[in-house]
Amino acid sequence: MPEISQDAKQRHWAKTRSLTILVLALWFIFSFIVPWFAKDLNSMTFIGFPLGYYFIVQGSLIVFVLLIFFQNWRQDAIDDEAGVGSESDQQ
């Protein structure tokens, strides 16, 4: 791993921490908040399923997978910006 300055390490950690907080907040919303309102959404249907059920079973899983890809994509960009990413190692 290439050596980077203390200031660059602090900026890298601040961006990584902010990204982690954002991803965890979105995860919390789709894990706890959306299911909390599922009963209210069940008055409507989508493809024959109650809308609350559909959101929880299908929508939350899609969001979780998208969160994984988003977090990895952003973390790679943050690592490359700081000079510690896999792209930086090859140069």
VENDAKA-V279743 format. One record per backbone hydrogen bond with DSSP energy under -1.0 kcal/mol. CO is the residue of the C=O (numbers start at 0). NH is the residue of the N-H. Records with the same first field share a line. If there is no record, write none. Layout:
# VENDAKA-V279743
CO=NH / NH
This chain:
# VENDAKA-V279743
4=8
5=9
6=10
7=11
8=12
9=13
10=14
11=15
12=16
13=17
14=18
15=19
16=20
17=21
18=22
19=23
20=24
21=25
22=26
23=27
24=28
25=29
26=30
27=31 / 32
28=33
31=35
32=36
34=37
36=40
37=41
40=43
43=50
45=48
48=45
49=53
50=54
51=55
52=56
53=57 / 58
54=59
57=61
58=62
59=63
60=64
61=65
62=66
63=67
64=68
65=69
66=70
67=71
68=72
69=73
70=74
71=75
72=76
73=77
74=78
75=79
76=80
77=81
78=83
84=88
